[in-house]
Amino acid sequence: MAKAASQKSLERRTKQKWRPPSGKKSSETGEVYAPSKTIAKLKSTKSGRKKLAAANAKKRAATKAGKQHASHGLHKGKNRTGAKKTTRSRTKKK
């Protein structure tokens, strides 16, 4: 039997090594949790380090405010607002 899309996604995510940027416990540092490859890419450039620092600041602020999720923008395709993504509507010719 073929795997469902959610099962494939979970399998792919399990194979990635997820960690906080410092390597310490995220609960102690308040840092974002991301795949090692993403962290390595971000740390390799000055703009990436700025983006990572901004994401960590947003995460810490959200945690301090008692929120479970922080919309820091590092994870692609995440839409935690609950709103569905819409496509551009097509206009009909009269």
PDB file of N, CA, C and O in Angstrom:
ATOM      1  N   MET A   1       0.840  -1.177   0.000  1.00  0.00           N
ATOM      2  CA  MET A   1       0.000   0.000   0.000  1.00  0.00           C
ATOM      3  C   MET A   1       0.891   1.249   0.000  1.00  0.00           C
ATOM      4  O   MET A   1       1.883   1.322   0.727  1.00  0.00           O
ATOM      5  N   ALA A   2       0.530   2.194  -0.801  1.00  0.00           N
ATOM      6  CA  ALA A   2       1.300   3.431  -0.899  1.00  0.00           C
ATOM      7  C   ALA A   2       1.086   4.290   0.339  1.00  0.00           C
ATOM      8  O   ALA A   2       0.034   4.245   0.977  1.00  0.00           O
ATOM      9  N   LYS A   3       2.112   5.073   0.660  1.00  0.00           N
ATOM     10  CA  LYS A   3       2.013   5.945   1.828  1.00  0.00           C
ATOM     11  C   LYS A   3       1.239   7.209   1.486  1.00  0.00           C
ATOM     12  O   LYS A   3       1.288   7.708   0.362  1.00  0.00           O
ATOM     13  N   ALA A   4       0.528   7.710   2.476  1.00  0.00           N
ATOM     14  CA  ALA A   4      -0.196   8.974   2.307  1.00  0.00           C
ATOM     15  C   ALA A   4       0.812  10.117   2.340  1.00  0.00           C
ATOM     16  O   ALA A   4       1.940   9.952   2.805  1.00  0.00           O
ATOM     17  N   ALA A   5       0.398  11.264   1.847  1.00  0.00           N
ATOM     18  CA  ALA A   5       1.287  12.422   1.799  1.00  0.00           C
ATOM     19  C   ALA A   5       1.786  12.801   3.189  1.00  0.00           C
ATOM     20  O   ALA A   5       2.949  13.172   3.349  1.00  0.00           O
ATOM     21  N   SER A   6       0.926  12.712   4.187  1.00  0.00           N
ATOM     22  CA  SER A   6       1.334  13.057   5.550  1.00  0.00           C
ATOM     23  C   SER A   6       2.389  12.084   6.079  1.00  0.00           C
ATOM     24  O   SER A   6       3.286  12.480   6.822  1.00  0.00           O
ATOM     25  N   GLN A   7       2.279  10.821   5.697  1.00  0.00           N
ATOM     26  CA  GLN A   7       3.266   9.821   6.121  1.00  0.00           C
ATOM     27  C   GLN A   7       4.609  10.077   5.448  1.00  0.00           C
ATOM     28  O   GLN A   7       5.661   9.933   6.070  1.00  0.00           O
ATOM     29  N   LYS A   8       4.567  10.457   4.175  1.00  0.00           N
ATOM     30  CA  LYS A   8       5.800  10.760   3.444  1.00  0.00           C
ATOM     31  C   LYS A   8       6.488  11.975   4.055  1.00  0.00           C
ATOM     32  O   LYS A   8       7.709  12.005   4.212  1.00  0.00           O
ATOM     33  N   SER A   9       5.679  12.974   4.394  1.00  0.00           N
ATOM     34  CA  SER A   9       6.218  14.195   4.989  1.00  0.00           C
ATOM     35  C   SER A   9       6.884  13.891   6.326  1.00  0.00           C
ATOM     36  O   SER A   9       7.972  14.394   6.606  1.00  0.00           O
ATOM     37  N   LEU A  10       6.248  13.085   7.138  1.00  0.00           N
ATOM     38  CA  LEU A  10       6.788  12.720   8.443  1.00  0.00           C
ATOM     39  C   LEU A  10       8.079  11.927   8.289  1.00  0.00           C
ATOM     40  O   LEU A  10       9.028  12.134   9.045  1.00  0.00           O
ATOM     41  N   GLU A  11       8.121  11.028   7.324  1.00  0.00           N
ATOM     42  CA  GLU A  11       9.316  10.230   7.082  1.00  0.00           C
ATOM     43  C   GLU A  11      10.487  11.119   6.654  1.00  0.00           C
ATOM     44  O   GLU A  11      11.613  10.953   7.124  1.00  0.00           O
ATOM     45  N   ARG A  12      10.201  12.068   5.750  1.00  0.00           N
ATOM     46  CA  ARG A  12      11.227  12.996   5.271  1.00  0.00           C
ATOM     47  C   ARG A  12      11.762  13.841   6.436  1.00  0.00           C
ATOM     48  O   ARG A  12      12.967  14.060   6.560  1.00  0.00           O
ATOM     49  N   ARG A  13      10.852  14.300   7.271  1.00  0.00           N
ATOM     50  CA  ARG A  13      11.218  15.151   8.393  1.00  0.00           C
ATOM     51  C   ARG A  13      12.023  14.378   9.451  1.00  0.00           C
ATOM     52  O   ARG A  13      12.902  14.942  10.101  1.00  0.00           O
ATOM     53  N   THR A  14      11.719  13.101   9.614  1.00  0.00           N
ATOM     54  CA  THR A  14      12.423  12.268  10.577  1.00  0.00           C
ATOM     55  C   THR A  14      13.874  12.065  10.159  1.00  0.00           C
ATOM     56  O   THR A  14      14.757  11.974  11.012  1.00  0.00           O
ATOM     57  N   LYS A  15      14.126  11.993   8.868  1.00  0.00           N
ATOM     58  CA  LYS A  15      15.481  11.777   8.370  1.00  0.00           C
ATOM     59  C   LYS A  15      16.376  13.004   8.562  1.00  0.00           C
ATOM     60  O   LYS A  15      17.599  12.877   8.614  1.00  0.00           O
ATOM     61  N   GLN A  16      15.768  14.193   8.667  1.00  0.00           N
ATOM     62  CA  GLN A  16      16.537  15.408   8.872  1.00  0.00           C
ATOM     63  C   GLN A  16      16.985  15.487  10.322  1.00  0.00           C
ATOM     64  O   GLN A  16      16.282  15.019  11.217  1.00  0.00           O
ATOM     65  N   LYS A  17      18.136  16.069  10.555  1.00  0.00           N
ATOM     66  CA  LYS A  17      18.612  16.258  11.925  1.00  0.00           C
ATOM     67  C   LYS A  17      18.189  17.649  12.376  1.00  0.00           C
ATOM     68  O   LYS A  17      18.799  18.643  11.983  1.00  0.00           O
ATOM     69  N   TRP A  18      17.150  17.721  13.197  1.00  0.00           N
ATOM     70  CA  TRP A  18      16.637  18.994  13.685  1.00  0.00           C
ATOM     71  C   TRP A  18      17.323  19.355  14.988  1.00  0.00           C
ATOM     72  O   TRP A  18      17.506  18.506  15.861  1.00  0.00           O
ATOM     73  N   ARG A  19      17.706  20.632  15.115  1.00  0.00           N
ATOM     74  CA  ARG A  19      18.371  21.103  16.321  1.00  0.00           C
ATOM     75  C   ARG A  19      18.300  22.621  16.398  1.00  0.00           C
ATOM     76  O   ARG A  19      17.998  23.270  15.396  1.00  0.00           O
ATOM     77  N   PRO A  20      18.571  23.207  17.569  1.00  0.00           N
ATOM     78  CA  PRO A  20      18.681  24.660  17.664  1.00  0.00           C
ATOM     79  C   PRO A  20      20.071  25.087  17.174  1.00  0.00           C
ATOM     80  O   PRO A  20      20.984  24.261  17.167  1.00  0.00           O
ATOM     81  N   PRO A  21      20.259  26.334  16.768  1.00  0.00           N
ATOM     82  CA  PRO A  21      21.541  26.782  16.211  1.00  0.00           C
ATOM     83  C   PRO A  21      22.743  26.613  17.146  1.00  0.00           C
ATOM     84  O   PRO A  21      23.841  26.312  16.678  1.00  0.00           O
ATOM     85  N   SER A  22      22.558  26.797  18.442  1.00  0.00           N
ATOM     86  CA  SER A  22      23.691  26.709  19.361  1.00  0.00           C
ATOM     87  C   SER A  22      24.046  25.266  19.710  1.00  0.00           C
ATOM     88  O   SER A  22      25.154  24.998  20.177  1.00  0.00           O
ATOM     89  N   GLY A  23      23.120  24.336  19.489  1.00  0.00           N
ATOM     90  CA  GLY A  23      23.354  22.951  19.848  1.00  0.00           C
ATOM     91  C   GLY A  23      22.924  22.637  21.270  1.00  0.00           C
ATOM     92  O   GLY A  23      22.888  21.472  21.667  1.00  0.00           O
ATOM     93  N   LYS A  24      22.595  23.677  22.045  1.00  0.00           N
ATOM     94  CA  LYS A  24      22.115  23.487  23.417  1.00  0.00           C
ATOM     95  C   LYS A  24      20.614  23.238  23.378  1.00  0.00           C
ATOM     96  O   LYS A  24      20.008  23.267  22.308  1.00  0.00           O
ATOM     97  N   LYS A  25      20.011  22.993  24.540  1.00  0.00           N
ATOM     98  CA  LYS A  25      18.577  22.750  24.598  1.00  0.00           C
ATOM     99  C   LYS A  25      17.806  24.003  24.211  1.00  0.00           C
ATOM    100  O   LYS A  25      18.082  25.090  24.719  1.00  0.00           O
ATOM    101  N   SER A  26      16.852  23.852  23.324  1.00  0.00           N
ATOM    102  CA  SER A  26      16.036  24.969  22.875  1.00  0.00           C
ATOM    103  C   SER A  26      15.214  25.550  24.019  1.00  0.00           C
ATOM    104  O   SER A  26      14.951  26.752  24.052  1.00  0.00           O
ATOM    105  N   SER A  27      14.811  24.697  24.956  1.00  0.00           N
ATOM    106  CA  SER A  27      14.016  25.169  26.088  1.00  0.00           C
ATOM    107  C   SER A  27      14.832  26.088  26.995  1.00  0.00           C
ATOM    108  O   SER A  27      14.266  26.948  27.670  1.00  0.00           O
ATOM    109  N   GLU A  28      16.140  25.920  27.018  1.00  0.00           N
ATOM    110  CA  GLU A  28      17.015  26.764  27.843  1.00  0.00           C
ATOM    111  C   GLU A  28      17.405  28.056  27.123  1.00  0.00           C
ATOM    112  O   GLU A  28      17.475  29.121  27.737  1.00  0.00           O
ATOM    113  N   THR A  29      17.659  27.950  25.817  1.00  0.00           N
ATOM    114  CA  THR A  29      18.156  29.103  25.067  1.00  0.00           C
ATOM    115  C   THR A  29      17.052  29.920  24.415  1.00  0.00           C
ATOM    116  O   THR A  29      17.237  31.107  24.149  1.00  0.00           O
ATOM    117  N   GLY A  30      15.901  29.297  24.154  1.00  0.00           N
ATOM    118  CA  GLY A  30      14.798  29.991  23.494  1.00  0.00           C
ATOM    119  C   GLY A  30      15.014  30.169  22.006  1.00  0.00           C
ATOM    120  O   GLY A  30      14.412  31.044  21.384  1.00  0.00           O
ATOM    121  N   GLU A  31      15.872  29.342  21.436  1.00  0.00           N
ATOM    122  CA  GLU A  31      16.173  29.452  20.009  1.00  0.00           C
ATOM    123  C   GLU A  31      15.198  28.632  19.169  1.00  0.00           C
ATOM    124  O   GLU A  31      14.496  27.754  19.670  1.00  0.00           O
ATOM    125  N   VAL A  32      15.177  28.950  17.872  1.00  0.00           N
ATOM    126  CA  VAL A  32      14.331  28.214  16.938  1.00  0.00           C
ATOM    127  C   VAL A  32      14.907  26.823  16.724  1.00  0.00           C
ATOM    128  O   VAL A  32      16.094  26.586  16.947  1.00  0.00           O
ATOM    129  N   TYR A  33      14.059  25.916  16.293  1.00  0.00           N
ATOM    130  CA  TYR A  33      14.431  24.541  16.004  1.00  0.00           C
ATOM    131  C   TYR A  33      14.352  24.390  14.499  1.00  0.00           C
ATOM    132  O   TYR A  33      13.303  24.657  13.913  1.00  0.00           O
ATOM    133  N   ALA A  34      15.432  23.969  13.856  1.00  0.00           N
ATOM    134  CA  ALA A  34      15.459  23.864  12.398  1.00  0.00           C
ATOM    135  C   ALA A  34      16.389  22.727  11.981  1.00  0.00           C
ATOM    136  O   ALA A  34      17.188  22.256  12.791  1.00  0.00           O
ATOM    137  N   PRO A  35      16.294  22.280  10.724  1.00  0.00           N
ATOM    138  CA  PRO A  35      17.207  21.254  10.233  1.00  0.00           C
ATOM    139  C   PRO A  35      18.653  21.756  10.218  1.00  0.00           C
ATOM    140  O   PRO A  35      18.905  22.938   9.988  1.00  0.00           O
ATOM    141  N   SER A  36      19.586  20.858  10.461  1.00  0.00           N
ATOM    142  CA  SER A  36      21.004  21.212  10.507  1.00  0.00           C
ATOM    143  C   SER A  36      21.478  21.887   9.224  1.00  0.00           C
ATOM    144  O   SER A  36      22.269  22.829   9.273  1.00  0.00           O
ATOM    145  N   LYS A  37      20.998  21.410   8.076  1.00  0.00           N
ATOM    146  CA  LYS A  37      21.410  21.991   6.792  1.00  0.00           C
ATOM    147  C   LYS A  37      20.967  23.444   6.687  1.00  0.00           C
ATOM    148  O   LYS A  37      21.714  24.289   6.193  1.00  0.00           O
ATOM    149  N   THR A  38      19.759  23.736   7.148  1.00  0.00           N
ATOM    150  CA  THR A  38      19.240  25.101   7.110  1.00  0.00           C
ATOM    151  C   THR A  38      20.072  26.001   8.016  1.00  0.00           C
ATOM    152  O   THR A  38      20.411  27.123   7.640  1.00  0.00           O
ATOM    153  N   ILE A  39      20.394  25.518   9.193  1.00  0.00           N
ATOM    154  CA  ILE A  39      21.192  26.293  10.134  1.00  0.00           C
ATOM    155  C   ILE A  39      22.575  26.561   9.558  1.00  0.00           C
ATOM    156  O   ILE A  39      23.083  27.678   9.662  1.00  0.00           O
ATOM    157  N   ALA A  40      23.189  25.550   8.954  1.00  0.00           N
ATOM    158  CA  ALA A  40      24.520  25.719   8.355  1.00  0.00           C
ATOM    159  C   ALA A  40      24.496  26.759   7.236  1.00  0.00           C
ATOM    160  O   ALA A  40      25.412  27.574   7.124  1.00  0.00           O
ATOM    161  N   LYS A  41      23.443  26.733   6.405  1.00  0.00           N
ATOM    162  CA  LYS A  41      23.313  27.718   5.323  1.00  0.00           C
ATOM    163  C   LYS A  41      23.194  29.124   5.882  1.00  0.00           C
ATOM    164  O   LYS A  41      23.847  30.051   5.404  1.00  0.00           O
ATOM    165  N   LEU A  42      22.354  29.275   6.900  1.00  0.00           N
ATOM    166  CA  LEU A  42      22.128  30.593   7.480  1.00  0.00           C
ATOM    167  C   LEU A  42      23.376  31.128   8.172  1.00  0.00           C
ATOM    168  O   LEU A  42      23.660  32.324   8.094  1.00  0.00           O
ATOM    169  N   LYS A  43      24.111  30.274   8.835  1.00  0.00           N
ATOM    170  CA  LYS A  43      25.312  30.711   9.549  1.00  0.00           C
ATOM    171  C   LYS A  43      26.459  31.067   8.611  1.00  0.00           C
ATOM    172  O   LYS A  43      27.396  31.755   9.016  1.00  0.00           O
ATOM    173  N   SER A  44      26.398  30.612   7.373  1.00  0.00           N
ATOM    174  CA  SER A  44      27.508  30.823   6.436  1.00  0.00           C
ATOM    175  C   SER A  44      27.555  32.235   5.841  1.00  0.00           C
ATOM    176  O   SER A  44      28.585  32.633   5.297  1.00  0.00           O
ATOM    177  N   THR A  45      26.469  32.992   5.932  1.00  0.00           N
ATOM    178  CA  THR A  45      26.467  34.343   5.374  1.00  0.00           C
ATOM    179  C   THR A  45      26.054  35.365   6.442  1.00  0.00           C
ATOM    180  O   THR A  45      25.394  35.033   7.426  1.00  0.00           O
ATOM    181  N   LYS A  46      26.456  36.592   6.218  1.00  0.00           N
ATOM    182  CA  LYS A  46      26.130  37.661   7.160  1.00  0.00           C
ATOM    183  C   LYS A  46      24.619  37.898   7.206  1.00  0.00           C
ATOM    184  O   LYS A  46      24.046  38.059   8.284  1.00  0.00           O
ATOM    185  N   SER A  47      23.976  37.918   6.036  1.00  0.00           N
ATOM    186  CA  SER A  47      22.524  38.129   5.998  1.00  0.00           C
ATOM    187  C   SER A  47      21.785  36.949   6.633  1.00  0.00           C
ATOM    188  O   SER A  47      20.734  37.129   7.248  1.00  0.00           O
ATOM    189  N   GLY A  48      22.334  35.748   6.482  1.00  0.00           N
ATOM    190  CA  GLY A  48      21.743  34.567   7.091  1.00  0.00           C
ATOM    191  C   GLY A  48      21.817  34.621   8.610  1.00  0.00           C
ATOM    192  O   GLY A  48      20.871  34.247   9.303  1.00  0.00           O
ATOM    193  N   ARG A  49      22.962  35.094   9.122  1.00  0.00           N
ATOM    194  CA  ARG A  49      23.107  35.231  10.575  1.00  0.00           C
ATOM    195  C   ARG A  49      22.131  36.257  11.126  1.00  0.00           C
ATOM    196  O   ARG A  49      21.588  36.079  12.216  1.00  0.00           O
ATOM    197  N   LYS A  50      21.905  37.342  10.370  1.00  0.00           N
ATOM    198  CA  LYS A  50      20.928  38.353  10.787  1.00  0.00           C
ATOM    199  C   LYS A  50      19.522  37.758  10.813  1.00  0.00           C
ATOM    200  O   LYS A  50      18.753  38.009  11.741  1.00  0.00           O
ATOM    201  N   LYS A  51      19.190  36.974   9.795  1.00  0.00           N
ATOM    202  CA  LYS A  51      17.874  36.344   9.706  1.00  0.00           C
ATOM    203  C   LYS A  51      17.665  35.364  10.862  1.00  0.00           C
ATOM    204  O   LYS A  51      16.581  35.296  11.441  1.00  0.00           O
ATOM    205  N   LEU A  52      18.711  34.611  11.188  1.00  0.00           N
ATOM    206  CA  LEU A  52      18.652  33.660  12.286  1.00  0.00           C
ATOM    207  C   LEU A  52      18.488  34.385  13.626  1.00  0.00           C
ATOM    208  O   LEU A  52      17.716  33.948  14.480  1.00  0.00           O
ATOM    209  N   ALA A  53      19.209  35.483  13.807  1.00  0.00           N
ATOM    210  CA  ALA A  53      19.097  36.265  15.038  1.00  0.00           C
ATOM    211  C   ALA A  53      17.695  36.857  15.183  1.00  0.00           C
ATOM    212  O   ALA A  53      17.130  36.875  16.277  1.00  0.00           O
ATOM    213  N   ALA A  54      17.140  37.339  14.070  1.00  0.00           N
ATOM    214  CA  ALA A  54      15.788  37.904  14.098  1.00  0.00           C
ATOM    215  C   ALA A  54      14.762  36.820  14.420  1.00  0.00           C
ATOM    216  O   ALA A  54      13.817  37.061  15.172  1.00  0.00           O
ATOM    217  N   ALA A  55      14.946  35.632  13.853  1.00  0.00           N
ATOM    218  CA  ALA A  55      14.028  34.519  14.115  1.00  0.00           C
ATOM    219  C   ALA A  55      14.094  34.108  15.589  1.00  0.00           C
ATOM    220  O   ALA A  55      13.071  33.824  16.212  1.00  0.00           O
ATOM    221  N   ASN A  56      15.311  34.080  16.135  1.00  0.00           N
ATOM    222  CA  ASN A  56      15.471  33.735  17.550  1.00  0.00           C
ATOM    223  C   ASN A  56      14.807  34.778  18.447  1.00  0.00           C
ATOM    224  O   ASN A  56      14.194  34.430  19.456  1.00  0.00           O
ATOM    225  N   ALA A  57      14.928  36.060  18.082  1.00  0.00           N
ATOM    226  CA  ALA A  57      14.308  37.133  18.866  1.00  0.00           C
ATOM    227  C   ALA A  57      12.784  37.006  18.839  1.00  0.00           C
ATOM    228  O   ALA A  57      12.125  37.171  19.865  1.00  0.00           O
ATOM    229  N   LYS A  58      12.226  36.711  17.654  1.00  0.00           N
ATOM    230  CA  LYS A  58      10.774  36.538  17.532  1.00  0.00           C
ATOM    231  C   LYS A  58      10.311  35.323  18.338  1.00  0.00           C
ATOM    232  O   LYS A  58       9.259  35.364  18.978  1.00  0.00           O
ATOM    233  N   LYS A  59      11.091  34.249  18.307  1.00  0.00           N
ATOM    234  CA  LYS A  59      10.758  33.038  19.042  1.00  0.00           C
ATOM    235  C   LYS A  59      10.763  33.307  20.544  1.00  0.00           C
ATOM    236  O   LYS A  59       9.851  32.892  21.259  1.00  0.00           O
ATOM    237  N   ARG A  60      11.791  34.000  21.014  1.00  0.00           N
ATOM    238  CA  ARG A  60      11.875  34.304  22.449  1.00  0.00           C
ATOM    239  C   ARG A  60      10.720  35.198  22.890  1.00  0.00           C
ATOM    240  O   ARG A  60      10.152  34.997  23.963  1.00  0.00           O
ATOM    241  N   ALA A  61      10.371  36.190  22.060  1.00  0.00           N
ATOM    242  CA  ALA A  61       9.269  37.100  22.392  1.00  0.00           C
ATOM    243  C   ALA A  61       7.940  36.350  22.448  1.00  0.00           C
ATOM    244  O   ALA A  61       7.126  36.590  23.340  1.00  0.00           O
ATOM    245  N   ALA A  62       7.722  35.448  21.503  1.00  0.00           N
ATOM    246  CA  ALA A  62       6.478  34.679  21.476  1.00  0.00           C
ATOM    247  C   ALA A  62       6.405  33.733  22.670  1.00  0.00           C
ATOM    248  O   ALA A  62       5.345  33.565  23.272  1.00  0.00           O
ATOM    249  N   THR A  63       7.525  33.121  23.008  1.00  0.00           N
ATOM    250  CA  THR A  63       7.572  32.217  24.153  1.00  0.00           C
ATOM    251  C   THR A  63       7.288  32.986  25.439  1.00  0.00           C
ATOM    252  O   THR A  63       6.553  32.520  26.310  1.00  0.00           O
ATOM    253  N   LYS A  64       7.878  34.159  25.541  1.00  0.00           N
ATOM    254  CA  LYS A  64       7.678  34.996  26.724  1.00  0.00           C
ATOM    255  C   LYS A  64       6.211  35.423  26.848  1.00  0.00           C
ATOM    256  O   LYS A  64       5.695  35.572  27.956  1.00  0.00           O
ATOM    257  N   ALA A  65       5.552  35.615  25.717  1.00  0.00           N
ATOM    258  CA  ALA A  65       4.141  35.999  25.700  1.00  0.00           C
ATOM    259  C   ALA A  65       3.219  34.804  25.938  1.00  0.00           C
ATOM    260  O   ALA A  65       1.999  34.962  25.994  1.00  0.00           O
ATOM    261  N   GLY A  66       3.798  33.610  26.078  1.00  0.00           N
ATOM    262  CA  GLY A  66       3.010  32.423  26.369  1.00  0.00           C
ATOM    263  C   GLY A  66       2.466  31.714  25.146  1.00  0.00           C
ATOM    264  O   GLY A  66       1.583  30.864  25.266  1.00  0.00           O
ATOM    265  N   LYS A  67       2.977  32.048  23.970  1.00  0.00           N
ATOM    266  CA  LYS A  67       2.495  31.404  22.743  1.00  0.00           C
ATOM    267  C   LYS A  67       3.294  30.136  22.468  1.00  0.00           C
ATOM    268  O   LYS A  67       4.477  30.043  22.793  1.00  0.00           O
ATOM    269  N   GLN A  68       2.618  29.162  21.860  1.00  0.00           N
ATOM    270  CA  GLN A  68       3.283  27.905  21.547  1.00  0.00           C
ATOM    271  C   GLN A  68       4.069  28.013  20.242  1.00  0.00           C
ATOM    272  O   GLN A  68       5.146  27.431  20.116  1.00  0.00           O
ATOM    273  N   HIS A  69       3.540  28.750  19.281  1.00  0.00           N
ATOM    274  CA  HIS A  69       4.186  28.877  17.975  1.00  0.00           C
ATOM    275  C   HIS A  69       4.597  30.318  17.726  1.00  0.00           C
ATOM    276  O   HIS A  69       3.906  31.253  18.130  1.00  0.00           O
ATOM    277  N   ALA A  70       5.721  30.484  17.060  1.00  0.00           N
ATOM    278  CA  ALA A  70       6.191  31.812  16.693  1.00  0.00           C
ATOM    279  C   ALA A  70       6.332  31.868  15.175  1.00  0.00           C
ATOM    280  O   ALA A  70       6.944  30.983  14.578  1.00  0.00           O
ATOM    281  N   SER A  71       5.783  32.881  14.560  1.00  0.00           N
ATOM    282  CA  SER A  71       5.899  33.003  13.100  1.00  0.00           C
ATOM    283  C   SER A  71       7.173  33.775  12.780  1.00  0.00           C
ATOM    284  O   SER A  71       7.146  34.977  12.517  1.00  0.00           O
ATOM    285  N   HIS A  72       8.290  33.047  12.809  1.00  0.00           N
ATOM    286  CA  HIS A  72       9.594  33.670  12.599  1.00  0.00           C
ATOM    287  C   HIS A  72      10.040  33.648  11.153  1.00  0.00           C
ATOM    288  O   HIS A  72      10.972  34.367  10.791  1.00  0.00           O
ATOM    289  N   GLY A  73       9.405  32.847  10.318  1.00  0.00           N
ATOM    290  CA  GLY A  73       9.682  32.877   8.889  1.00  0.00           C
ATOM    291  C   GLY A  73      10.792  31.975   8.395  1.00  0.00           C
ATOM    292  O   GLY A  73      11.124  32.040   7.211  1.00  0.00           O
ATOM    293  N   LEU A  74      11.378  31.147   9.222  1.00  0.00           N
ATOM    294  CA  LEU A  74      12.452  30.272   8.745  1.00  0.00           C
ATOM    295  C   LEU A  74      11.943  29.038   8.024  1.00  0.00           C
ATOM    296  O   LEU A  74      12.589  28.553   7.094  1.00  0.00           O
ATOM    297  N   HIS A  75      10.803  28.527   8.436  1.00  0.00           N
ATOM    298  CA  HIS A  75      10.294  27.292   7.844  1.00  0.00           C
ATOM    299  C   HIS A  75       9.438  27.614   6.625  1.00  0.00           C
ATOM    300  O   HIS A  75       8.454  28.350   6.708  1.00  0.00           O
ATOM    301  N   LYS A  76       9.830  27.057   5.517  1.00  0.00           N
ATOM    302  CA  LYS A  76       9.127  27.314   4.264  1.00  0.00           C
ATOM    303  C   LYS A  76       7.766  26.630   4.255  1.00  0.00           C
ATOM    304  O   LYS A  76       7.620  25.504   4.730  1.00  0.00           O
ATOM    305  N   GLY A  77       6.787  27.317   3.715  1.00  0.00           N
ATOM    306  CA  GLY A  77       5.483  26.721   3.503  1.00  0.00           C
ATOM    307  C   GLY A  77       4.616  26.607   4.734  1.00  0.00           C
ATOM    308  O   GLY A  77       3.551  25.994   4.673  1.00  0.00           O
ATOM    309  N   LYS A  78       5.029  27.170   5.839  1.00  0.00           N
ATOM    310  CA  LYS A  78       4.220  27.079   7.050  1.00  0.00           C
ATOM    311  C   LYS A  78       3.237  28.234   7.085  1.00  0.00           C
ATOM    312  O   LYS A  78       3.613  29.392   6.904  1.00  0.00           O
ATOM    313  N   ASN A  79       1.983  27.910   7.319  1.00  0.00           N
ATOM    314  CA  ASN A  79       0.941  28.927   7.423  1.00  0.00           C
ATOM    315  C   ASN A  79       0.168  28.634   8.703  1.00  0.00           C
ATOM    316  O   ASN A  79      -0.852  27.945   8.682  1.00  0.00           O
ATOM    317  N   ARG A  80       0.657  29.158   9.802  1.00  0.00           N
ATOM    318  CA  ARG A  80       0.066  28.839  11.098  1.00  0.00           C
ATOM    319  C   ARG A  80      -1.120  29.739  11.438  1.00  0.00           C
ATOM    320  O   ARG A  80      -1.696  29.604  12.518  1.00  0.00           O
ATOM    321  N   THR A  81      -1.494  30.645  10.551  1.00  0.00           N
ATOM    322  CA  THR A  81      -2.610  31.524  10.842  1.00  0.00           C
ATOM    323  C   THR A  81      -3.941  30.818  10.660  1.00  0.00           C
ATOM    324  O   THR A  81      -4.965  31.283  11.159  1.00  0.00           O
ATOM    325  N   GLY A  82      -3.934  29.710   9.955  1.00  0.00           N
ATOM    326  CA  GLY A  82      -5.157  28.966   9.715  1.00  0.00           C
ATOM    327  C   GLY A  82      -5.824  29.359   8.407  1.00  0.00           C
ATOM    328  O   GLY A  82      -6.752  28.687   7.956  1.00  0.00           O
ATOM    329  N   ALA A  83      -5.365  30.426   7.803  1.00  0.00           N
ATOM    330  CA  ALA A  83      -5.943  30.870   6.543  1.00  0.00           C
ATOM    331  C   ALA A  83      -5.410  29.997   5.409  1.00  0.00           C
ATOM    332  O   ALA A  83      -4.232  29.638   5.384  1.00  0.00           O
ATOM    333  N   LYS A  84      -6.279  29.668   4.490  1.00  0.00           N
ATOM    334  CA  LYS A  84      -5.853  28.868   3.357  1.00  0.00           C
ATOM    335  C   LYS A  84      -5.165  29.755   2.336  1.00  0.00           C
ATOM    336  O   LYS A  84      -5.520  30.921   2.164  1.00  0.00           O
ATOM    337  N   LYS A  85      -4.177  29.186   1.664  1.00  0.00           N
ATOM    338  CA  LYS A  85      -3.507  29.930   0.611  1.00  0.00           C
ATOM    339  C   LYS A  85      -4.466  30.033  -0.569  1.00  0.00           C
ATOM    340  O   LYS A  85      -5.145  29.070  -0.924  1.00  0.00           O
ATOM    341  N   THR A  86      -4.507  31.208  -1.162  1.00  0.00           N
ATOM    342  CA  THR A  86      -5.409  31.415  -2.293  1.00  0.00           C
ATOM    343  C   THR A  86      -4.607  31.629  -3.559  1.00  0.00           C
ATOM    344  O   THR A  86      -3.469  32.099  -3.524  1.00  0.00           O
ATOM    345  N   THR A  87      -5.209  31.283  -4.658  1.00  0.00           N
ATOM    346  CA  THR A  87      -4.584  31.529  -5.939  1.00  0.00           C
ATOM    347  C   THR A  87      -5.153  32.802  -6.529  1.00  0.00           C
ATOM    348  O   THR A  87      -6.229  33.252  -6.135  1.00  0.00           O
ATOM    349  N   ARG A  88      -4.446  33.368  -7.452  1.00  0.00           N
ATOM    350  CA  ARG A  88      -4.905  34.588  -8.091  1.00  0.00           C
ATOM    351  C   ARG A  88      -6.192  34.288  -8.874  1.00  0.00           C
ATOM    352  O   ARG A  88      -6.252  33.336  -9.652  1.00  0.00           O
ATOM    353  N   SER A  89      -7.190  35.099  -8.656  1.00  0.00           N
ATOM    354  CA  SER A  89      -8.456  34.868  -9.354  1.00  0.00           C
ATOM    355  C   SER A  89      -8.338  35.306 -10.804  1.00  0.00           C
ATOM    356  O   SER A  89      -7.618  36.251 -11.129  1.00  0.00           O
ATOM    357  N   ARG A  90      -9.038  34.622 -11.643  1.00  0.00           N
ATOM    358  CA  ARG A  90      -9.013  34.948 -13.073  1.00  0.00           C
ATOM    359  C   ARG A  90     -10.202  35.844 -13.396  1.00  0.00           C
ATOM    360  O   ARG A  90     -11.311  35.637 -12.904  1.00  0.00           O
ATOM    361  N   THR A  91      -9.950  36.815 -14.212  1.00  0.00           N
ATOM    362  CA  THR A  91     -11.032  37.698 -14.602  1.00  0.00           C
ATOM    363  C   THR A  91     -11.664  37.191 -15.888  1.00  0.00           C
ATOM    364  O   THR A  91     -10.973  36.759 -16.811  1.00  0.00           O
ATOM    365  N   LYS A  92     -12.979  37.252 -15.932  1.00  0.00           N
ATOM    366  CA  LYS A  92     -13.688  36.796 -17.122  1.00  0.00           C
ATOM    367  C   LYS A  92     -13.904  37.966 -18.065  1.00  0.00           C
ATOM    368  O   LYS A  92     -14.199  39.082 -17.638  1.00  0.00           O
ATOM    369  N   LYS A  93     -13.753  37.693 -19.355  1.00  0.00           N
ATOM    370  CA  LYS A  93     -14.028  38.723 -20.349  1.00  0.00           C
ATOM    371  C   LYS A  93     -15.502  38.742 -20.626  1.00  0.00           C
ATOM    372  O   LYS A  93     -16.141  37.695 -20.733  1.00  0.00           O
ATOM    373  N   LYS A  94     -16.041  39.927 -20.743  1.00  0.00           N
ATOM    374  CA  LYS A  94     -17.481  40.063 -21.017  1.00  0.00           C
ATOM    375  C   LYS A  94     -17.765  40.146 -22.477  1.00  0.00           C
ATOM    376  O   LYS A  94     -18.924  40.263 -22.875  1.00  0.00           O
TER     377      LYS A  94
END
